[in-house]
Amino acid sequence: MIFKGVCTALVTPFTKNNKIDFDAFERLIKCQLDSNVDAILILGTTGESSTITHEERKEIIKLARNLIPINCKLIVGTGTNDTEKTIQLTNQAMLLGADGCLIVTPYYNKCTQKGLYKHFQEISKHTNIPYIVYNVPTRTGVNIEPKTMQKISALKNVEGLKEASLNIDHIVSMFATLNNFPIYCGNDNLSHIFYGFNASGIISVTSNAYPNEVKKSLENLQQSYSYFKKFYNFNNLMFCETNPIPIKYVLSKKNLIKNTLRQPLYELEKKHKKLIDIELNKLEII
């Protein structure tokens, strides 16, 4: 597997004039490294990859590679709804030094299960870097069925599944079908359930702000349950609006980044800011 443990799905910080804030980006990575996370994912959903230009991608990957040592894996989000473009971005990530890629299921096109398999089959044929398949049906409108994922898992360089379905029956079926294949939790509020099934780790949004706590939650069952209770409300609030809107607000409150998003994403509503502020105060007390 590419990594075991905690991978932070890192935000992409922007300046107030909507440029990449490379100083803040470096600051975020150093905070993650100080907490000994096992991997860092850049240019994923949380990284607003869909509004990052081709040139910005190269600069972001190069900087991340220069900052992240070999004991922490660098994973780059390269999935699109175009098979050929996904292959190009995946090969680019490899050439720029990534340890692995995260490839989301094609969105908007809404291909069939056979189409999904053929998509990943083509990627495996034309790339030579290990990658994790990303299933997030609430965003893409496409769900990988367990039997389809079983076939995909046998392809070259497929070394994991980030499962972000909210359907518990589906999650259980994935674990039952994919014997000993690395499965990563893709929803922070379900991490305790994934822990119970001996998941290989978590690709986390919450660890942007609380990497130590997420890391500690994987130590044992008691720590996992303690984290689940303590962060239950916070983890749910991180999706009260579209990710990464809430987590960027939290990071701005911690003075790590500016609360800037690229359109069409827009700033968090005041009512949600109040709820998150209340929860942040509770977490500091607890």
C-alpha positions as CSV (number, residue, x, y, z in Angstrom):
1,M,0.0,0.0,0.0
2,I,1.1,3.6,-0.6
3,F,0.7,4.5,3.1
4,K,-0.9,3.3,6.3
5,G,-2.3,5.7,8.9
6,V,-3.3,9.3,8.5
7,C,-3.2,11.2,5.2
8,T,-4.3,14.9,5.3
9,A,-6.3,16.1,2.3
10,L,-4.7,19.4,2.3
11,V,-6.4,22.7,1.4
12,T,-4.9,25.0,-1.2
13,P,-4.5,28.4,0.4
14,F,-5.1,31.5,-1.7
15,T,-4.2,35.2,-1.2
16,K,-6.9,37.8,-1.1
17,N,-6.3,38.5,-4.8
18,N,-6.9,34.8,-5.5
19,K,-3.3,33.7,-6.2
20,I,-1.7,30.6,-4.7
21,D,-0.5,31.6,-1.2
22,F,2.8,29.6,-1.2
23,D,3.9,30.9,2.2
24,A,0.7,29.6,3.8
25,F,1.0,26.4,1.8
26,E,4.5,25.8,3.2
27,R,3.2,26.7,6.7
28,L,0.4,24.1,6.4
29,I,2.8,21.3,5.3
30,K,5.2,22.1,8.1
31,C,2.3,21.8,10.6
32,Q,1.4,18.4,9.2
33,L,5.0,17.2,9.3
34,D,5.4,18.3,12.9
35,S,2.4,16.1,13.7
36,N,4.0,13.1,11.9
37,V,1.1,12.4,9.5
38,D,1.9,9.5,7.3
39,A,0.9,11.1,4.0
40,I,-0.2,14.4,2.5
41,L,-2.7,14.6,-0.3
42,I,-2.5,17.7,-2.5
43,L,-4.8,18.8,-5.3
44,G,-7.7,16.6,-4.1
45,T,-11.3,17.7,-3.6
46,T,-10.3,19.7,-0.5
47,G,-7.5,21.3,-2.5
48,E,-10.0,22.8,-5.0
49,S,-8.2,21.0,-7.8
50,S,-10.9,21.8,-10.3
51,T,-10.0,25.5,-10.3
52,I,-6.2,25.1,-10.2
53,T,-4.5,26.0,-13.5
54,H,-2.0,23.7,-15.3
55,E,0.9,25.9,-14.3
56,E,-0.2,26.2,-10.7
57,R,-0.4,22.4,-10.5
58,K,3.2,22.1,-11.4
59,E,4.3,24.7,-9.0
60,I,2.3,23.2,-6.1
61,I,3.6,19.7,-6.7
62,K,7.2,20.9,-7.0
63,L,7.0,22.8,-3.7
64,A,5.3,20.0,-1.9
65,R,8.0,17.5,-3.1
66,N,10.7,19.8,-1.9
67,L,9.2,20.2,1.5
68,I,8.0,16.6,2.2
69,P,10.6,14.1,3.3
70,I,10.6,10.4,2.2
71,N,9.1,9.2,5.4
72,C,5.9,11.0,4.6
73,K,4.2,10.1,1.3
74,L,3.2,12.7,-1.2
75,I,0.0,11.9,-3.0
76,V,-1.4,14.0,-5.8
77,G,-5.1,14.1,-6.9
78,T,-5.1,13.5,-10.7
79,G,-8.6,12.3,-11.4
80,T,-10.9,14.0,-13.9
81,N,-13.9,13.0,-16.0
82,D,-11.7,12.6,-19.0
83,T,-9.7,9.4,-19.2
84,E,-6.9,10.8,-21.4
85,K,-6.5,13.9,-19.3
86,T,-6.4,11.8,-16.1
87,I,-3.5,9.8,-17.7
88,Q,-1.7,13.0,-18.6
89,L,-2.0,14.4,-15.0
90,T,-1.0,11.1,-13.4
91,N,2.1,10.9,-15.5
92,Q,2.9,14.6,-14.7
93,A,2.6,13.8,-11.0
94,M,5.0,10.9,-11.4
95,L,7.6,13.0,-13.3
96,L,7.4,15.7,-10.6
97,G,8.2,13.2,-7.8
98,A,4.8,12.1,-6.3
99,D,4.8,8.8,-4.4
100,G,1.3,8.0,-5.5
101,C,-2.0,9.5,-6.9
102,L,-5.6,9.7,-5.9
103,I,-7.9,9.2,-8.8
104,V,-11.6,10.0,-8.4
105,T,-14.3,8.2,-10.4
106,P,-15.3,10.2,-13.5
107,Y,-17.9,12.8,-12.6
108,Y,-20.8,14.3,-14.6
109,N,-20.4,11.8,-17.5
110,K,-22.1,9.1,-15.3
111,C,-20.5,6.1,-16.9
112,T,-21.6,2.5,-16.3
113,Q,-19.9,0.0,-14.1
114,K,-18.2,-1.4,-17.2
115,G,-17.2,2.2,-18.2
116,L,-15.7,2.6,-14.7
117,Y,-13.6,-0.5,-15.1
118,K,-12.4,0.5,-18.6
119,H,-11.5,3.9,-17.3
120,F,-9.2,2.5,-14.6
121,Q,-7.9,-0.2,-17.0
122,E,-6.7,2.5,-19.4
123,I,-5.1,4.5,-16.6
124,S,-3.2,1.4,-15.4
125,K,-2.1,0.6,-19.0
126,H,-0.6,4.0,-19.6
127,T,0.8,5.0,-16.2
128,N,3.5,3.6,-13.9
129,I,2.8,5.1,-10.5
130,P,0.7,3.5,-7.7
131,Y,-2.7,5.0,-7.2
132,I,-5.7,5.0,-4.9
133,V,-9.2,4.8,-6.4
134,Y,-11.6,7.4,-4.9
135,N,-15.3,6.6,-4.6
136,V,-17.4,9.6,-3.6
137,P,-20.9,9.2,-5.1
138,T,-22.4,12.3,-3.4
139,R,-20.0,14.4,-5.5
140,T,-19.6,12.5,-8.7
141,G,-23.1,10.9,-9.2
142,V,-21.3,7.6,-9.8
143,N,-20.9,4.7,-7.3
144,I,-18.4,1.9,-7.6
145,E,-20.1,-1.3,-6.8
146,P,-18.1,-3.8,-4.7
147,K,-17.8,-6.4,-7.5
148,T,-16.6,-3.7,-9.9
149,M,-14.0,-2.5,-7.4
150,Q,-12.9,-6.1,-6.9
151,K,-12.0,-6.2,-10.7
152,I,-10.4,-2.8,-10.5
153,S,-8.3,-3.8,-7.5
154,A,-6.5,-6.5,-9.7
155,L,-5.3,-3.9,-12.2
156,K,-1.6,-2.8,-12.3
157,N,-0.7,-0.1,-9.7
158,V,-4.1,0.0,-8.0
159,E,-3.0,0.1,-4.4
160,G,-6.0,1.3,-2.4
161,L,-9.6,2.6,-2.2
162,K,-10.7,5.8,-0.6
163,E,-14.3,5.0,0.2
164,A,-16.4,8.1,0.8
165,S,-19.9,6.6,0.5
166,L,-22.3,7.4,3.3
167,N,-24.1,4.1,2.8
168,I,-23.1,1.8,5.7
169,D,-24.3,-1.4,3.8
170,H,-22.1,-0.4,0.9
171,I,-19.1,0.1,3.1
172,V,-19.6,-3.2,4.8
173,S,-19.9,-4.9,1.4
174,M,-16.7,-3.3,0.2
175,F,-14.8,-4.7,3.2
176,A,-16.4,-8.1,2.8
177,T,-15.6,-8.2,-1.0
178,L,-12.1,-6.8,-1.0
179,N,-10.2,-9.2,1.2
180,N,-7.0,-7.6,2.6
181,F,-7.1,-4.8,0.0
182,P,-6.2,-1.4,1.5
183,I,-9.4,0.6,2.2
184,Y,-9.1,4.2,3.5
185,C,-11.9,6.1,5.3
186,G,-13.0,9.1,3.2
187,N,-15.4,10.6,5.7
188,D,-14.1,11.8,9.1
189,N,-17.4,11.2,10.8
190,L,-17.3,7.5,9.9
191,S,-13.7,6.9,11.0
192,H,-14.6,4.8,14.0
193,I,-16.6,2.4,11.8
194,F,-13.7,2.0,9.4
195,Y,-11.4,1.4,12.3
196,G,-13.6,-1.5,13.4
197,F,-13.1,-3.1,10.0
198,N,-9.4,-2.7,10.3
199,A,-9.1,-0.1,7.5
200,S,-5.7,0.9,6.3
201,G,-6.1,4.5,7.4
202,I,-8.0,7.7,6.8
203,I,-7.7,10.5,4.2
204,S,-8.9,13.3,6.4
205,V,-10.3,16.8,6.1
206,T,-10.3,17.4,9.9
207,S,-6.5,16.7,10.2
208,N,-5.9,20.0,8.4
209,A,-6.8,21.6,11.7
210,Y,-6.3,18.7,14.2
211,P,-3.6,16.4,12.8
212,N,-2.4,15.2,16.2
213,E,-5.9,14.2,17.3
214,V,-6.7,12.3,14.1
215,K,-3.3,10.6,14.3
216,K,-4.0,9.5,17.9
217,S,-7.4,8.2,17.0
218,L,-5.8,5.3,15.1
219,E,-3.7,4.1,18.0
220,N,-6.3,1.7,19.4
221,L,-10.0,1.1,19.7
222,Q,-10.4,3.2,22.9
223,Q,-8.7,6.2,21.3
224,S,-10.8,5.8,18.2
225,Y,-14.0,5.9,20.2
226,S,-12.9,8.8,22.3
227,Y,-12.0,10.8,19.1
228,F,-15.4,9.8,17.6
229,K,-17.3,11.3,20.6
230,K,-15.2,14.4,21.0
231,F,-15.1,15.3,17.3
232,Y,-18.6,14.1,16.2
233,N,-20.2,17.5,15.9
234,F,-17.0,19.1,14.5
235,N,-16.7,16.4,11.8
236,N,-20.3,16.9,10.8
237,L,-19.9,20.7,10.7
238,M,-17.0,20.3,8.3
239,F,-19.7,19.3,5.7
240,C,-22.4,21.7,6.7
241,E,-21.5,23.4,3.4
242,T,-19.5,22.1,0.5
243,N,-15.9,21.0,1.4
244,P,-13.5,22.9,1.7
245,I,-15.6,25.9,2.7
246,P,-15.9,25.0,6.4
247,I,-12.4,23.8,7.0
248,K,-10.9,26.9,5.3
249,Y,-12.9,29.0,7.7
250,V,-11.5,27.0,10.6
251,L,-7.9,27.3,9.4
252,S,-8.4,31.1,9.0
253,K,-9.6,31.2,12.6
254,K,-6.3,29.5,13.5
255,N,-4.4,32.1,11.5
256,L,-2.9,29.5,9.2
257,I,-4.5,30.8,6.0
258,K,-6.7,33.5,4.6
259,N,-10.4,32.5,4.2
260,T,-10.3,32.7,0.4
261,L,-12.0,30.3,-2.0
262,R,-12.2,30.2,-5.7
263,Q,-15.5,30.7,-7.3
264,P,-18.0,29.1,-7.7
265,L,-17.2,28.3,-4.0
266,Y,-18.2,31.1,-1.7
267,E,-17.6,32.1,1.9
268,L,-19.3,30.2,4.8
269,E,-22.7,31.5,5.9
270,K,-22.8,33.4,9.2
271,K,-25.1,30.9,10.8
272,H,-22.6,28.2,10.2
273,K,-19.7,30.3,11.3
274,K,-21.5,30.7,14.7
275,L,-22.0,26.9,15.0
276,I,-18.3,26.2,14.2
277,D,-17.1,28.9,16.6
278,I,-19.1,27.3,19.4
279,E,-17.6,23.9,18.6
280,L,-14.1,25.3,18.4
281,N,-14.5,26.8,21.8
282,K,-15.7,23.4,23.2
283,L,-12.8,21.5,21.6
284,E,-10.3,23.9,23.2
285,I,-11.9,23.3,26.6
286,I,-12.2,19.5,26.2
